[in-house]
Amino acid sequence: MYLLGFDIGSSSVKASLINGESGDCVASAFYPKQEMKITAIQAGWAEQEPEQWWKNLKLALADVLSESKIEPKSIDSIGISYQMHGLVVVDKNQEVLRPSIIWCDSRAAEFGNKAFTEIGEEKCLSNLLNSPGNFTASKLKWVKDNEPTLYTKIDKIMLPGDYIAMKLSGEIKTTASGLSEGILWNFKENSVANMLLDYYGFEKSFIPEIVPTFSVQGVVNAKAAAELGLAEGTKISYRAGDQPNNALSLNVLNPGEIATTAGTSGVVYGVSGEVKYDPYSRVNTFAHVNNTSEANRLGVLLCINGTGILNSWLNKYVGNKAFSYEEMNQKASEVAIGSEGLSILPFGNGSERVLKNKNIGAQISGLGFNTHTESHLFRAAQEGIVFSFKYGMEIMEEIGIKAQVIRAGKANMFLSPVFRDTLAGVSGATIELYNTDGSIGAARGAGIGSGYYSSAKEAFASLKKLDTISPDASKKEQYAEAYQNWKQQLEKQ
């Protein structure tokens, strides 16, 4: 039997098919081959058409089925990973009413900040574990205030993964983990956050039926089966936001374990067994995929919006696309730690939670026309991204999460030796790299949810470690000095 996973990102949609018994990936594909369109009508806005996700899912799945040549009926179940915090609104006919306001859209920050003050900071933190901030609930408040006619047509609100599950099954459902990432879950009451719904004046009927993260949440209906080439009745048995799912894909499920990613945005995600939160909501606490009322498993998430997108910007506009990313990594490695005084703050992709929702933009400092080359810029960018991780990890330490081992997939920025070595050097943690990604993790999650696997231990028995990077003690002071120089630039803002 096979397990199918989808990863609905903001750059692309990936599908992977794994052999359930061996855990091996037998086929995978992603679309589009260039980054998906993000529409920004105004500065700080970011929207995508949900139909774009569905279209690219179909293309990726078609390639996977063609490459694998398997019978669709041999697919046991489907798992879905998705970009977090996005808002999808549909009417009673399940028609999408407007483009999705996605994770990096910062227009709703003022609504969330106002709610934080008026509801009461302590009340929000003790119940929601976060400020309402710029999350899904606050995005819906923006729609209510700015598009009132459209708002009256809303029947249900969804996250991007809920939308994909709806397209597959015809049913609208969500999870407690998903609601927590939208700041729509009350941890103290273990229920929907009615206090926030009431404050914003939202109809309680907007919230879909809640199902467990690991469970048979629905099945592929006849319409979707015909459209996708799948077997009608195939189980949909797992869904999770991309960062909790990335942690799952790396078998990060227990307190003290840490996962990280560095794609368009960058995330450090640690699991805690205690209900703790940052009083300034600079890092955020959500329900992890295996959180239950009996055992707290909470994900503390540090998000840096400007990560791989900075590297991409440099590739396009400094390198003029003349260099591959591998060549950029090589050039960066030719420059000494600290980039000879050149520093880059990578915060050019909207409001940053770690900066209390400030949008300070990306900044380059210490640039010398007679000293620095594109190689210095490439290294300073990678160091700046890592240093922003370190800055946030210091906040995570304040609430009890100390990085000793960090797990990641060997992909994106983790393909760069400079990036890996700098993260190990400045954090003091050992980096472990694995042969997995979000779509493979979603496929394993599907196997757990459908009962194909008896436990997470069985599901991840075949997970292979590819590389280990230990901190270089001889360079500890160099990394620390470079970080302090970078931090001084940040604290001037």
FENURGI-V588761 format. One record per residue. N is the residue number from 1. OMEGA is omega in whole degrees, 0 to 359 (999 if undefined). Layout:
n->(N	N)
omega->(OMEGA	OMEGA)
//
This chain:
n->(1	2	3	4	5	6	7	8	9	10	11	12	13	14	15	16	17	18	19	20	21	22	23	24	25	26	27	28	29	30	31	32	33	34	35	36	37	38	39	40	41	42	43	44	45	46	47	48	49	50	51	52	53	54	55	56	57	58	59	60	61	62	63	64	65	66	67	68	69	70	71	72	73	74	75	76	77	78	79	80	81	82	83	84	85	86	87	88	89	90	91	92	93	94	95	96	97	98	99	100	101	102	103	104	105	106	107	108	109	110	111	112	113	114	115	116	117	118	119	120	121	122	123	124	125	126	127	128	129	130	131	132	133	134	135	136	137	138	139	140	141	142	143	144	145	146	147	148	149	150	151	152	153	154	155	156	157	158	159	160	161	162	163	164	165	166	167	168	169	170	171	172	173	174	175	176	177	178	179	180	181	182	183	184	185	186	187	188	189	190	191	192	193	194	195	196	197	198	199	200	201	202	203	204	205	206	207	208	209	210	211	212	213	214	215	216	217	218	219	220	221	222	223	224	225	226	227	228	229	230	231	232	233	234	235	236	237	238	239	240	241	242	243	244	245	246	247	248	249	250	251	252	253	254	255	256	257	258	259	260	261	262	263	264	265	266	267	268	269	270	271	272	273	274	275	276	277	278	279	280	281	282	283	284	285	286	287	288	289	290	291	292	293	294	295	296	297	298	299	300	301	302	303	304	305	306	307	308	309	310	311	312	313	314	315	316	317	318	319	320	321	322	323	324	325	326	327	328	329	330	331	332	333	334	335	336	337	338	339	340	341	342	343	344	345	346	347	348	349	350	351	352	353	354	355	356	357	358	359	360	361	362	363	364	365	366	367	368	369	370	371	372	373	374	375	376	377	378	379	380	381	382	383	384	385	386	387	388	389	390	391	392	393	394	395	396	397	398	399	400	401	402	403	404	405	406	407	408	409	410	411	412	413	414	415	416	417	418	419	420	421	422	423	424	425	426	427	428	429	430	431	432	433	434	435	436	437	438	439	440	441	442	443	444	445	446	447	448	449	450	451	452	453	454	455	456	457	458	459	460	461	462	463	464	465	466	467	468	469	470	471	472	473	474	475	476	477	478	479	480	481	482	483	484	485	486	487	488	489	490	491	492	493)
omega->(182	179	186	178	175	175	184	180	175	177	181	175	181	175	177	179	178	172	186	184	184	185	181	174	183	178	174	179	176	176	352	180	167	185	176	181	169	182	178	182	176	178	179	178	176	182	172	175	178	179	176	178	182	179	182	173	180	180	180	180	179	178	181	181	179	181	185	181	179	173	181	181	178	175	182	188	185	173	184	168	186	175	187	167	180	179	173	179	181	177	185	177	181	175	180	186	181	175	178	171	192	191	187	175	187	186	187	185	183	178	180	179	178	179	180	181	188	175	182	185	181	179	178	185	183	180	186	183	182	161	174	170	184	186	191	181	180	175	178	177	176	179	182	184	187	179	189	179	177	182	182	181	184	173	181	171	183	166	182	179	176	177	180	178	177	179	180	191	187	181	180	180	178	181	176	177	179	179	180	180	174	185	180	181	179	184	181	181	182	182	176	184	182	180	179	176	181	181	181	180	179	174	180	180	178	185	180	173	182	180	177	179	176	180	173	188	181	178	178	181	186	182	181	179	180	183	188	185	176	178	175	180	177	186	169	195	178	169	179	173	189	183	170	179	177	177	176	184	179	180	176	188	188	181	179	180	186	175	176	174	177	175	176	171	179	184	164	189	180	180	179	175	181	178	179	181	175	183	179	178	178	166	191	182	180	173	177	185	182	177	176	177	180	183	179	171	186	178	176	192	169	180	173	185	186	181	179	180	174	178	179	180	178	179	184	195	174	177	180	179	180	182	169	177	177	177	175	178	179	179	179	183	181	182	182	175	181	174	179	174	179	180	175	170	191	191	184	183	176	180	181	179	183	177	180	177	172	176	185	181	175	182	176	179	179	183	177	185	181	184	193	179	176	178	178	178	180	180	181	178	180	177	180	178	179	181	176	173	181	179	179	180	174	176	178	178	180	179	166	180	182	182	172	174	178	179	179	170	180	185	175	184	180	171	183	175	179	181	182	183	179	179	177	185	185	181	185	182	172	180	175	182	186	181	182	173	186	182	177	176	179	177	177	177	178	180	176	183	181	184	177	172	181	183	174	179	179	183	186	179	184	180	186	174	183	187	175	180	180	178	176	185	183	182	184	183	178	178	181	179	179	180	181	176	178	183	177	177	180	185	174	186	999)
//
